[in-house]
Structure formats: C-alpha cells, structure tokens
C-alpha cells in the first residue's frame, strides 16, 4: 500500500502524529517569530484536513470558513504581536470554537457505528489532543481578560502559549503537576471545566471502545 493510500485510510493517525510532533517542535520554533507563525498556520491546516477526511459535512465547511480560516490568519498575527492583548483575545475567540467543533466531529466519527477500526483508535488520541489545544486558547484569552490568572514556578506575569498548552495537557490528563497553576477564581473555574471534560472523555469514549471489545465485537479492522 502506498504512503498516500495509508494516509487516506488513517487520517486520524496523521492528525495525532502531527499534533504530537508540534508539541516536540514548538520549543525549537518558539525562538523565532516566523517559526511560531508557520507552526500556528500549519496546525490549523492539518487539523482541518484530517477532520474533513473523517467527517465531510456542510457544517464543517461553514466552520472552516467562519472560524478556521480567520483562526489561521490570527495564528500568524499572534506570532508577530504576541503581547498585543486584542490580537491574542480575538485569536482565542476564533480558535476555541474551531477546535471544539473539530473534537466534536472526531467523537461523532468514533460513535457512528459499532465497528472499531484502527483509524478510530487513532482518532481517540487525536480528539483528546484537539480538546487540549482548545482549552489552551481558553486560558490564553482568560489571561487577557483577567491579567495574572496563572502563575508558574518561575514567577508571576503573563504565561507563554506553550506554558498554557502544558497546563491544558496536565489538567486534561488529570496529572496535575502544578508548576503552572491558576490563581484567580475565573481561571480556576475554567480549569475545573477542563478537569470534568477529561474525566468524561475517558468515561464515555475510552470506556465505549473497551466495552465494544469486551462484548465480543469483530476484531479491529482497517476499514
């Protein structure tokens, strides 16, 4: 099977791999404005392409036009103006609904039948990372509205984007390392929402996959 055919059969695997690659690449690209701009725009394109592959709907097309395209533009603007409050806030307002809809589309893809495919297993991880990205933008917007919402081991002040993504992953996975933490009530409320989302994700999505296997469903397939 060709590499193109493999990508078409497993778009969620591509999305998950590139999401994780972005996590590893960000510390190297964060040093330059161009690197941050490229990473943000590519991130949107990858997420949209992979989601389109698993769930083609007119609604997704509208979400892409209304939120996805402007979000990609503001990803670039934010890289050049990461200290400008209104740019960061508008970027968050565009990214959050986009990523949440993408995660919804991926979860619907997981629940569309009782057959577990390899790509659906990858989609389980991909949807999880997309939710983490959404809440990172929630936190970015929150600290614009309520300055000083988060602190870290290295002191107070506005937290960088990668720190907020790190906080989002540790919260969603219930690891709670606490070296980046919310200190204002509004921020704590948002973190609690992500904690609930993480618990429900495991309870609903992961438990369903385990349940299908335990009930003796057909083995995992590539179709």
C-alpha positions, 0 to 999 in steps of 0.5 A: 500500500502506498504512503498516500493510500495509508494516509487516506485510510488513517487520517486520524493517525496523521492528525495525532502524529502531527499534533504530537510532533508540534508539541516536540517542535514548538520549543525549537520554533518558539525562538523565532517569530516566523517559526511560531507563525508557520507552526500556528498556520500549519496546525490549523491546516492539518487539523482541518484536513484530517477532520474533513477526511473523517467527517465531510459535512456542510457544517464543517465547511461553514466552520472552516470558513467562519472560524478556521480560516480567520483562526489561521490568519490570527495564528500568524498575527499572534506570532508577530504581536504576541503581547498585543492583548486584542490580537491574542483575545480575538485569536482565542475567540476564533480558535476555541470554537474551531477546535471544539467543533473539530473534537466534536466531529472526531467523537461523532466519527468514533460513535457512528457505528459499532465497528472499531477500526484502527483509524478510530483508535487513532482518532481517540488520541487525536480528539483528546489532543484537539480538546487540549489545544482548545482549552489552551486558547481558553486560558490564553484569552482568560489571561487577557481578560483577567491579567495574572490568572496563572502563575508558574514556578518561575514567577508571576506575569503573563504565561507563554502559549506553550506554558498554557498548552502544558497546563491544558495537557496536565489538567486534561490528563488529570496529572496535575503537576502544578508548576503552572497553576491558576490563581484567580477564581475565573481561571480556576473555574475554567480549569475545573471545566477542563478537569470534568471534560477529561474525566468524561472523555475517558468515561464515555469514549475510552470506556465505549471502545473497551466495552465494544471489545469486551462484548465480543465485537469483530476484531479491529479492522482497517476499514 
